[in-house]
Amino acid sequence: MLTHSEALALEKAPSREFEELSNCAAQLRNTHWGRTLTYSRKVFVPLTNMCRDDCGYCTFVQKPGSPAARVMTPDEVMAVVKEGERLGCKEVLFSLGEKPELRYAEAREALARLGHTSMIDYLIEMCRRVLDETDLLPHVNAGTLSDTEIARLKPVSVSMGMMLENISRRLLQRGQAHYACPDKVPVQRLRTLERAGQHGVPFTTGILIGIGETWAERVDSLMAINALHQSHGHIQEVIVQNFRAKPGTAMANHPEPDLNDMVRTLVLARLLLHPSISLQAPPNLESRFAAYIGAGINDWGGISPVTIDHINPERAWPQIEALRQATARCGYGLEERLAVYPRYLKSSNRFLAAPIAARLDAITREDGLALQQCG
């Protein structure tokens, strides 16, 4: 693993030195993860696209008054989930804007019509319905969470997630990406990661690069994630996601990170994080798969045969068979995993609620990956 000074130096490492570091990252991946990359076959359920934050790069969020602003009804949710079940999906990714009911009367009214006062209450209801009515397992990405909220969500979800994005408070200043975003205050997001660890929740997090942060701030963000994992062992995967400029946002003309920047950050992450943490890069945000594999990733994340990527709707998911072929050309296999990684299945029940653990037995191979191959 890199020291802090070595991590800072990697940004400007000359080509030959960087090639050696990249080879080290790939070898580290091979040693700890083998020559098989993974993905999760999922459906993406955007429970609500209203949010109290105003991130400068986001098109997912819609404000009340927009025809696109919505809270999905239970029937709408279950229609998507059951179509996913029909097509062999095993994960339901619940993603939602953060605490819109604290900002908008329209969100409170929508929740009241559904018999709830908070989005977390409604999310718990829908997770229970998924568990009661289908064979799929919920993974929830609900943003910052209190201790009580994590405790209530754990029995109805197999794993949870929240992108840390970056720990720089500078990005909260006027004109920066996280201005006017109360839920992007770094200490609040770090507290959510800490609480998840204390509750033994298998957790996904990551950094978003190219939003105005410095290389040193990326290093600090990855080191903060790693420190929490060393304390609790609960960070199952880290995503390195590249910013994509979108029309109609405050950052529509902001430059995007190039492939070299993305690859260097992946190498940084693989050499800085504990090897037990899966390293993921979204395959629909960059088509040069070989460069990502060469940088040490071992996972492509969730891919859906049913739903679009609601966070990056302009970027289509790759076909799973096409991704399999691209991965094979690099000398690696592709296997389907579950929304919880194998090592958490082999651990004590600290990481899985009993009802969830029992359901996993029916869809898990001996090695902890998904029982069925669906292509």
N, C-alpha and C positions, 0 to 999 in steps of 0.2 A: 504494500500500500504506500501511496505517496505521502511525503511530509507536506506541511502547508507551503513551505518555500518551493518545493519541487512542483507542487500543483500550480502555484502562481507562474513559475517559469515555463510550464508546458504551453502557455498561450503563444509564446514567441519562439518555441523550440525550433531550430532549423530542420530542414527536411529529413536529413539522415537520422538525427536524434529522434524526431517525431516518428519516423518509420519504425525505429527500434521500440519506442514506447507503444506504438500501435500493435506491434507483434506481441509485446508482453501482455497487452490487454486481451488480444485474441487467445493467447495461450492460457491466460487465467480463466477465461470463459470455458475453453475446452477442458481444462482440468476439473473445474467445479460443476459444469453443466453438460459436458459431453459434446458430441457432434450432432445434437438434435435441438432445433429451435421449436418454440411452442407458440400457440395462439389459443384464444378462448372464443368459442362459437356463441354469440350472444344476441340478444335483442336490446335495443337502446330505448328506454322509456323516459322521455322528458316530462316528468310529472307536472312541472310548471316551468314556464320560461319567464316568469316575472321574478324580479330580484331587487333587493334594496341597494345593490352596488352598481356603479357606473364605470366599469373597466373600459379603458380607451381602445381596446382591440376587439370587443365582444359583439357578435351579432346574434348570439343565442338569446340574449335577454331582450324582451319586449316590454315596453311600458304600457300600463292601462291606457286605453284609447286607441292603441294600435289594433287593427283587425286580427293580427297574429298572436296577441297576448292571450294566454289561456292557462287554465288548470284542467288537466285531463280528467275525464270522468272515470269512474270504476269500469264501466263497460268498455270505454276506449282503451284503457290500460289492458284489460284482460283479452281483448281482441288481438292486440299486438303480441301479448305473451303467448297466447294459444297458437297463433300462427308460427311463432318461433319454436314452440314445442313440436309442431307438425314437421318443421324443417330440421329437427335434430339439435336445436340450441339447448344449452344447459345453463346459461347465465342470463339473468335479467339485470341489466345495468340501469338502476334508477338514478337519474341525474336531475337536479332541480336548482333553480335560482335560490339564493340565500335569503331566507326570512322576509319574503315580500310582504307578509301580513303586518310587519312592523312599520312599513312605509306606506302601503297602499290600502285604502278602504276597499277597493275592488277585490283585492286578494282576500281580505277578511270576509267579505260577503260571499265570495266563491266557496271558501272553506265552510262557512256557516251553512250554506245550502247542502254541503256534503256531511254535515254533522260534526264539524271539527273547528277548533280555534287556532290550530297551528299546522304548518306543513309537515312537521315531524310526526304529529299524531296521524295525519292522513297517510303519510309514507308508511308508518307502522301497519296501518290497516291493510294497505295494498300489498305489503310484503307478506302478511299473514294469508291473504287471499291467494297469492302465488303459491305459497307452501301448501295451502289446503286444496287447491283446485288443479295444480299442475305438478309435473316432476322437476320443474326448473328451480334454481336457487338464486335468491336476490343478492346482488352486490350493490351497496348504496353509496352514492357520492352526493352527500347533502351539505357539503361545506363545513364550516366550523360547528362544533358540537360541544354541548356541556357534558359534564360527567354523567348526569342523569339521562341525557338523551342517548349517549353511547350505551349505557346499561340497558335501556329499553330496546334499542335497536339490535343488540347482539343476539338475542334469542330468535330473531326473525330474519337474520341475514348471515350469509356464509363469510362475508368479508366486507370491508368498508374502504373508502378512499377519499382523498382530498389532495389536490395539487398544492404543494407549498408555494410553488412558483418562484418566489425569491424572498429572502429575509431582509432585504434592504428597506429601511424606512424612508430612504430618499425617494423611492418610487411612489410614495404617498403625497409628494409635494405637487402643487398646482402645475399642470402641464405634463405631469408624468403619468405612467400607465395606470397607477392605482389611486389616483386622486379621486376623492369623494367615494371611497370604497371602505366602509367601516369594517367589513369582514376580511379585508386584505392586510390589516395591521399584523405584522409578522408575529408578534407575541401571541396573538389570538390563535393563529394557525399552528404555531409550535405547541401551544397548550393542547390543541385538539390531538395532535400526534402523540403527545405525552400521555394524555388520558386514554387514548386507544391502546397504548402499550400497557398501561396500568390495568386495563380490563382484559388484556390478552386477545385483542382483536387483530387478525391478519389484515395488514393495512397496505394500501397502495398510495404512493405520493410521487412527487417529481418536481422538476423545474421547467419553467417556460423561458426559452432563451430568445433574445433579440428584441426585448421590450424596453430597452434603455438601460439595462443593468451592465455593470462592468464585469470583466472576467473574475476579478477578486470577489465580487458579490456572488457569482456562480459558485466559486470555490467554497465560500463561507456557507452557502445554502446547502450544498452537498455534505459538508462536514457536520452541519447541524442535524441533518437527517441521519447520518451515520452514527452520531453520538447517541441519538435516541434509540437507534436499533441496538447499539451495544448495551444499552441499559435494559431493554425489554425484549429484544429479539423478534419484534413484530412487523418490521418493514419487509413485506414479502416482495415488493417490486418498486423500482424507481423508474419513472418515465422521463426521458429527455424529449421535450416537445418544442419544435421550432415555430416561432411566431409566423403567422401568415397575415399579410395586410388584407383588409376587407373593405370594400366600398361602403360608405355611409357611416364609418366609425371615425373617432377622433384620430386614430392612427392609420388612416387609409393610405397616407403617403409615406409612412415610416418604412425605412429599408428593412428587408427581411434578411435573416442570417443566411449566408451561402453554405454550400455543401461542406467546404473546408471547416467553417466555424462549427457546424453541427458535428462533424466527425471528430474534431478536436475535443469537443465537449463530451462526446460519448466515451472517448478514450480516457479523458479526465475522470468521468464518473466510474468507469470500470476499475480504474486503478486507485481511486480514492475510497470507494464504498467497500464494505465487507463483501467477500466473494459470495456469501449466502444470499445476498440481495439480488434478485433478478433485475436485469437491465433491459429496458424496453424502449423502442422508438416506433412511433406510429407509421405504418406502411403506406397510408394514404396521403401523407404530407410530403413524401419524397420518394421517387420511384427508383433511386439508385441503390437497390437493395444490397449489392455486393459491398459498397462502401460502409454501410451500417454493420454488416456482418463482420467485416474486417476490423471494425472498431471495437468489437467485443460484445455486441448485444446477444442475448439469448432468447428474446421473446418479441413477438410482433403485436401483442396486446389483443384486445377484443375486436373481432371481425363479425359483421352481421350479414346473413343472407336475406334479412327482412327489412331492416331499418337503415336509414342514412346515418352518417355522423352528424348529429344535430349541432355540435360545436363548430364543425368545419363542413357545412352542408355542400359546399362547392367541390369538395374533394371526395370522390367516390372510393368506397372500399375496394381493394383488389379482390378479384375472384380467388377463392381459397386454392383452387387447383393451380392457377397461375402463380400464386405466391409459393406454392409447394415446388413448382418447377424452377422458379427463380432461386429459391433456397438450395435446391438440389444442384444447380449449376455452380454453386459456391462450395459444394462438397458436404452439405448438411441435410439432415432429414427434417421433416416438419410433422409435429404431433399436436393433437388437440389436448389442451389441459382444462382444468376446471378453474372456477373463479377463486379458488384457494389452492395454494401451491402444495406439492406433495409433502414437504417436510412438516407442515402443520397438521397433516393427517396422522403422521407418525408420532407427534408430540402428545403430551398429556391433554386432558380435556380442558386445560386452561384456555386453549385457543378456539374451541368450538363448543357451542351449546349442544347439549345431548340430543335434542330433536334434529338438529342440523347434521351432527355427526352420523346419526343413524341413516339419514337419507343418502349420505355420500357413499355408503357401502355399495349401494346398488349401481352406481355409475362410475366406480373407480377401479382401475386396474391395480395389479399388485405393486406397480411402480409409482402409483399415486396420480397418474395422468388419467384422462377421460377414457372410459371403457370402450366407447364406440368411436370409430373413425368415420367422420362425415365429411365428404369432400364436395 
